[in-house]
Amino acid sequence: MASRRPSKTPPRQDIEIPFGAARMSAWFYPSPIATTDKPGPCVVIGHGLGAFKLMRLDAYAETFQKAGYSALAFDYRGFGESTGSPRQILDWNAQQEDWKVVLEYTRTEFDQVGKFSIEVIRAVDFGTSVGYDPDSKDPERIAIFGTSFGGGESKLHKYIENFRLTSSASSTAHAITAASKDKRIKAAISQCPFTSGFHSSLTVDWKTLPWVLFAATKDVLFGTKESYTPIKVAGYPGEPALMNAPDAMTGFNRFVSKDYRAQHPDREYVAARIVFQMPFLYPGRDAKRVQCPIYFAICKNDSVAPPGATMRYAKQAPRGEIKEYGAGHFEIYFDEHFEEATKDYVDFLHRHLPPN
C-alpha cells in the first residue's frame, strides 16, 4: 500500500472488539502523522474501579493523538458500553484477559488474535475519507496508560472463588501488571495509582463500615455471577461506598452528567463482594518487575490512594520516573492539573517512544 500523509486529524472511530460472546466497546483515534512507510506507536488506555471510557478517557486519547500517536480507549466486559455478563462485577482475571485481547487487537488491527476472531461490528473504513492508513501503526510500539483506583492479583484468589468471589482490579494496577508481564510493551503511564489495598482501605469512613461489611457479607453468602448486592462506587462522607472520602462523590460526579447518571443508575454501583478483597491487594509489588520505562503521576492530596505507599513502590521500578502533583485523586483529570500532567505524559512518551 502506498504511503500517504493525512491532511487533517482523523476523527475517532467507534469500534467493538469481540471476546467470546461479548463485545468490548472501544474508541480508536488514528495518528495524524503516521504512514505506511513510517508507522507510529499506539497508546492503549483503560480506566479505573467501576469506571468506563466516557469518564474522561477521550480527553487523554485526544491529547495523545494531537501529539502524533494513535490511541485506543476501551471499556471492560460488563462495564460501560461493552456487552458481556455478568455486569458490574469486578473480576481481576477477566479484566486482565480484556487487556490481553485489546493489546493483541491493537497490534494486529482487525486480523485474527489467537482463538479470537477480531471483527469490527460497526463498519469502519479507515482508508477513505479520513486519509488514515490501517498499516500505519507499528505493532511493536505499544504504550499503555492506566488511571485511577485499582488492585493487584490477589493471593487469596483460589480461596475467594469458593465463596463465589473473584479477584478484582482497575486500570492503573492492570497497567502496572500488564507492563510487568508483557515485555513487548514499550512504555507505561500510571496516574494516581492505587498500590496498597491496606492503605486505601483505611481511607473509608469508619462510621460506614458496619453497612459496608453487611452488604459485602450478604453478597458473599447469597450473590452469584448474575445477582449481587450492590454498593456505590463513590459516596458522600457517612454514605456506604467503596470511596467516601470528602472529595469522592463531588469528584466522581464531575465525570458524567446528571442526565447520564439518571439514564444509567446501575453504573454507579458494583458487587459488594469486592470489599473483602481490597485490603489484600497490592499491585504496587509488580512495579519492581516492570522493565520498560514507566511514569508514575502521584497526587500529593490523594484521598483514595495514599501517596506514601505509592511512592515506596514506584521507587522500586528499575526505569521508573516519578512526579508528584498538587492535586487530589479526582482533580488530576481536570483543568490546570490535567494540563500539567498530560504535558508531562507527552514529554515522557516523546523521549521513550517517539511518534515517528
C-alpha positions in Angstrom: 0.0 0.0 0.0 1.4 3.4 -0.9 2.4 5.8 1.8 0.2 8.8 2.3 0.1 11.7 4.7 -3.3 12.6 6.2 -4.4 16.2 5.5 -6.1 16.6 8.9 -6.5 14.9 12.2 -8.5 11.7 11.6 -11.8 11.5 13.5 -12.4 9.0 16.2 -13.6 5.6 15.1 -16.1 3.7 17.3 -15.4 0.0 17.2 -16.3 -3.2 19.0 -13.8 -5.9 19.9 -15.3 -9.4 20.1 -14.3 -11.6 23.0 -16.3 -14.8 23.1 -20.0 -13.8 23.2 -19.1 -10.3 24.5 -18.2 -7.1 22.6 -15.8 -4.6 24.1 -16.7 -1.1 23.2 -13.7 1.0 22.1 -12.7 4.3 20.7 -9.8 4.4 18.2 -8.0 7.6 17.5 -5.7 7.3 14.4 -2.4 9.1 14.4 -2.5 12.2 12.2 1.2 11.8 11.1 1.9 8.1 10.8 2.2 6.5 7.4 2.8 3.0 5.9 6.5 3.8 5.4 6.8 5.3 8.9 4.3 3.6 11.1 3.8 5.1 14.6 3.1 3.9 18.1 -0.3 3.5 19.8 -1.3 4.2 23.4 -3.8 1.7 24.9 -6.0 3.4 27.6 -8.1 1.7 30.3 -10.0 3.2 33.3 -10.3 2.5 37.0 -12.6 0.9 39.5 -16.1 0.7 38.1 -15.3 3.4 35.6 -15.7 3.5 31.8 -14.2 5.3 28.9 -16.9 8.0 28.8 -15.4 9.3 32.1 -12.7 11.5 30.5 -10.7 8.8 28.6 -11.5 10.7 25.4 -9.6 13.7 26.8 -6.4 11.6 27.2 -6.8 9.9 23.9 -7.2 13.2 22.1 -4.1 14.6 23.8 -2.0 11.6 22.7 -3.5 11.9 19.2 -2.6 15.5 18.9 1.0 14.6 20.0 1.2 12.3 17.0 0.1 8.9 18.5 -2.7 6.6 17.8 -4.8 5.9 20.8 -7.3 3.2 21.8 -9.6 3.6 24.8 -11.8 0.7 25.8 -14.5 -0.5 28.3 -14.1 -3.8 30.2 -16.6 -6.5 29.5 -19.7 -5.9 31.6 -19.0 -2.2 32.1 -19.8 1.0 30.2 -20.8 0.4 26.6 -19.3 -3.1 26.4 -21.6 -6.1 26.4 -21.0 -9.2 28.5 -22.4 -10.9 31.5 -22.2 -10.6 34.5 -22.3 -6.8 34.7 -20.8 -4.6 37.3 -18.9 -7.4 38.9 -15.2 -6.6 39.2 -13.1 -9.6 38.1 -9.3 -9.2 38.1 -8.6 -12.3 35.9 -11.3 -11.4 33.4 -10.1 -7.8 33.1 -6.5 -9.0 32.6 -7.8 -11.1 29.7 -9.5 -8.0 28.4 -6.2 -6.1 28.4 -4.5 -9.0 26.6 -7.1 -9.1 23.9 -7.1 -5.4 23.4 -3.3 -5.3 23.2 -3.3 -8.0 20.6 -6.1 -6.4 18.8 -4.1 -3.2 18.7 -1.1 -5.0 17.4 -2.8 -6.9 14.7 -5.6 -4.5 13.6 -8.7 -6.4 12.6 -7.0 -9.8 12.0 -7.2 -13.0 14.0 -5.9 -12.8 17.6 -5.1 -16.3 18.8 -8.5 -18.1 19.0 -10.4 -14.8 19.0 -11.8 -13.6 15.6 -11.4 -9.9 15.7 -14.3 -8.3 13.8 -15.4 -4.7 13.5 -19.1 -4.8 14.3 -19.7 -1.3 13.1 -18.4 -0.8 9.6 -15.2 1.2 9.7 -13.4 2.2 6.6 -10.1 3.6 7.7 -8.7 4.1 4.2 -11.2 6.6 2.7 -12.5 9.9 3.9 -10.1 10.4 6.8 -6.9 9.6 4.9 -5.8 7.1 7.5 -3.7 4.1 6.5 -4.5 1.0 8.5 -0.9 -0.2 8.1 0.5 3.0 9.6 0.5 1.7 13.2 3.7 -0.2 14.4 2.5 -3.3 16.2 5.8 -3.5 18.2 5.5 0.1 19.6 2.7 0.0 22.1 2.4 2.1 25.2 -0.3 1.7 27.9 -2.0 4.3 30.1 -3.8 3.3 33.3 -5.6 5.7 35.7 -7.4 5.8 39.0 -8.2 3.2 41.6 -7.2 -0.4 41.1 -5.8 -3.6 42.6 -3.2 -6.3 42.1 -3.8 -10.0 41.6 -4.9 -11.4 44.9 -3.1 -14.3 46.5 -6.5 -15.2 48.0 -8.0 -15.9 44.6 -8.5 -19.6 45.0 -9.9 -19.2 48.5 -12.2 -16.5 47.4 -13.5 -18.5 44.4 -15.0 -20.9 47.0 -17.3 -18.1 48.1 -18.3 -17.1 44.5 -15.9 -14.2 44.6 -13.3 -13.1 42.1 -10.2 -11.0 42.4 -10.5 -7.6 41.0 -8.7 -4.5 39.9 -8.7 -1.5 37.7 -6.6 0.0 35.0 -3.7 1.5 37.0 -3.0 -1.9 38.5 -3.7 -3.6 35.2 -1.3 -1.3 33.5 1.4 -2.0 36.1 0.8 -5.7 36.0 0.5 -5.8 32.2 3.8 -3.9 31.8 5.5 -6.3 34.2 4.3 -9.4 32.3 4.1 -8.2 28.6 7.7 -7.5 27.6 6.6 -6.1 24.2 5.1 -3.0 25.9 7.5 -0.2 25.3 6.3 2.4 27.9 3.6 2.8 30.6 2.0 5.6 32.4 0.3 5.1 35.8 -1.8 8.0 37.0 -2.9 8.5 40.7 -2.2 4.8 41.2 -3.6 2.5 43.9 -0.8 0.3 45.1 -1.7 -0.8 48.6 -5.1 -2.3 49.4 -4.5 -2.0 53.1 -3.7 1.8 53.0 -6.6 2.5 50.6 -9.0 0.6 52.9 -8.1 2.9 55.7 -9.4 5.9 53.8 -13.0 4.6 54.0 -15.2 6.4 56.6 -15.1 4.0 59.6 -18.7 5.0 60.6 -20.0 3.4 57.4 -18.1 0.1 57.9 -21.0 -1.8 59.5 -23.2 -1.2 56.5 -20.4 -1.8 54.0 -19.5 -5.1 55.7 -23.1 -6.1 55.9 -23.6 -5.6 52.1 -20.3 -7.5 51.4 -21.3 -10.4 53.6 -24.7 -10.6 52.1 -23.1 -10.7 48.6 -20.7 -13.4 49.6 -23.3 -15.6 51.1 -26.1 -15.1 48.5 -24.6 -13.4 45.5 -24.0 -15.2 42.2 -22.4 -14.1 38.9 -25.8 -12.9 37.8 -27.2 -11.5 41.0 -25.4 -9.4 43.6 -25.8 -7.0 46.5 -24.8 -3.5 45.1 -22.6 -0.9 46.7 -21.9 2.5 45.4 -18.5 3.1 43.9 -18.4 6.6 45.3 -20.4 8.3 48.1 -20.5 11.3 50.4 -18.9 11.1 53.8 -21.1 8.9 56.0 -22.6 7.1 53.0 -21.7 3.4 52.5 -19.5 3.2 49.4 -16.1 2.0 48.2 -14.9 5.5 48.2 -16.4 8.1 50.6 -13.6 10.5 51.3 -14.7 14.2 51.5 -13.9 14.7 47.8 -15.0 11.3 46.4 -18.6 12.0 45.4 -18.0 15.5 44.3 -15.1 14.4 42.2 -16.9 11.3 40.8 -19.9 13.4 39.7 -17.7 15.6 37.5 -17.1 12.8 35.1 -20.6 12.3 33.8 -23.7 14.5 33.6 -26.8 14.2 35.8 -28.8 13.1 32.8 -26.4 10.3 32.0 -26.5 9.1 35.6 -30.3 9.2 35.6 -30.3 7.0 32.4 -27.8 4.5 33.7 -28.2 4.4 37.5 -26.7 0.9 37.7 -23.3 2.1 36.6 -22.7 3.9 39.9 -22.7 0.5 41.7 -20.7 -2.7 41.7 -21.0 -6.0 43.5 -20.2 -5.5 47.2 -18.1 -8.7 47.4 -15.1 -6.6 46.4 -14.9 -5.2 49.9 -13.3 -8.3 51.4 -10.7 -8.4 48.7 -9.5 -4.8 48.7 -7.3 -4.9 51.8 -5.3 -7.9 50.4 -4.5 -6.4 47.0 -1.0 -4.9 46.5 -0.5 -4.1 42.8 2.5 -1.9 43.7 4.5 -5.1 44.2 4.6 -5.6 40.5 6.4 -2.2 39.9 9.8 -3.8 40.6 9.2 -6.2 37.7 8.4 -3.5 35.1 11.3 -3.4 32.7 10.0 -0.7 30.3 10.0 3.0 31.2 7.1 3.7 33.5 5.8 7.1 34.6 4.2 7.5 38.0 1.9 10.5 38.4 1.3 10.7 42.2 -1.2 13.1 43.7 0.0 14.7 46.9 -3.6 15.2 48.1 -4.9 11.8 47.1 -7.7 10.8 49.5 -8.2 7.4 47.9 -4.7 6.1 47.1 -2.4 7.4 49.8 0.7 8.8 48.1 3.2 7.5 50.7 2.6 3.9 49.8 2.6 4.6 46.1 5.9 6.4 46.4 7.6 3.5 48.1 6.5 1.1 45.3 7.2 3.5 42.5 10.8 3.9 43.6 11.3 0.1 43.0 10.6 0.3 39.3 14.0 -0.1 37.5 13.2 2.5 34.9 10.5 4.4 36.8 10.0 8.2 36.6 8.1 9.8 39.4 6.4 13.2 39.8 4.2 14.5 42.5 1.3 16.8 41.6 -0.5 19.2 43.9 -3.9 17.6 43.2 -6.4 15.3 44.7 -7.3 11.9 43.3 -10.1 13.4 41.2 -8.6 16.8 40.4 -5.9 15.5 38.2 -8.5 14.7 35.5 -9.5 18.3 35.1 -8.4 21.9 34.4 -4.8 23.0 35.2 -3.9 19.7 36.8 -4.9 17.8 33.7 -3.0 20.2 31.5 0.2 19.9 33.6 0.0 16.2 33.9 -0.7 15.4 30.2 2.1 17.7 29.1 4.4 15.6 31.2 2.9 12.4 29.8 3.5 13.5 26.2 7.1 14.6 27.1 7.7 11.1 28.6 6.3 9.4 25.5 8.3 11.6 23.2 11.5 10.7 25.0 10.9 6.9 25.2 8.6 6.2 22.3 8.8 9.0 19.6 5.7 9.2 17.4 7.6 9.0 14.2 
